Amino acid sequence: MSPRSASVNEELRRRSRERLLQATVELVSERGYEATTLADIADRAGSARGLVSYYFPGKRQLLQSAVHRLMHLTLEAALEREPRSEDGRERLARAIDAILGLAVEQPKLMRTHMAGILQAEGFVQCPEQQRLASLLRDTVDRYGVRDVDADYPLLRALLMGAVFAVLLPGAPMPRARLRAELFQRYGLDWELGVPPDDGPPGGTPTGPAQSSSLSSLSSSKSSK
């Protein structure tokens, strides 16, 4: 039997890593972070225990990579769903809805993820985080801002703040209210993206915000 080619080995490593990431999402969602061990993750993924340590320095880093992968896949699916749109405003609306939706649908997982980011290690610079960042940067670029390098970190910070507000124990903010605030800031119509069934919160503007801090930047929005 001839040895496997480098490309075949690379594909096997990619699949093995992705199985571990998917197993992490499943187990932490089911059991919580503390009750999930690296051995549990390896068993669920059908991998050897040593592979977990080979790919990831620890459980916290593994979890962050797993959630970044989930966020990337969720965002990508939202942006590419039919009817597919190249309009920058529609794509930004879909991005906001995708991230807020993930916080609502996966509260245990996302709360654990946010807690890890706020600890000393902060962001894990992994391939999954880089793919997520690239997709968010592209979304900001298509929206039509003048300075992507300045406005991408702002969008990321606003989304993180909104996720934190949704997940705040004992005093969570309604998703619709947070959506309305973000849509107003970016001058997005409420009907874009996937609006909640119950409509906008009472008293909240539903059209483009004339006072939006980015309205002057978005007057020449492109739809690449």
Secondary structure, DSSP 8 states (H G I E B T S, - for coil): -----HHHHHHHHHHHHHHHHHHHHHHHHHH-STT--HHHHHHHHT--HHHHHHH-SSHHHHHHHHHHHHHHHHHHHHHHSSS----HHHHHHHHHHHHHHHHHH-HHHHHHHHHHHHSTT-----HHHHHHHHHHHHHHHHHT-S-HHHHHHHHHHHHHHHHHHHH-TT----HHHHHHHHHHHTT--TTSS---TT-S-TT---S--TT-TTTTTTTT----
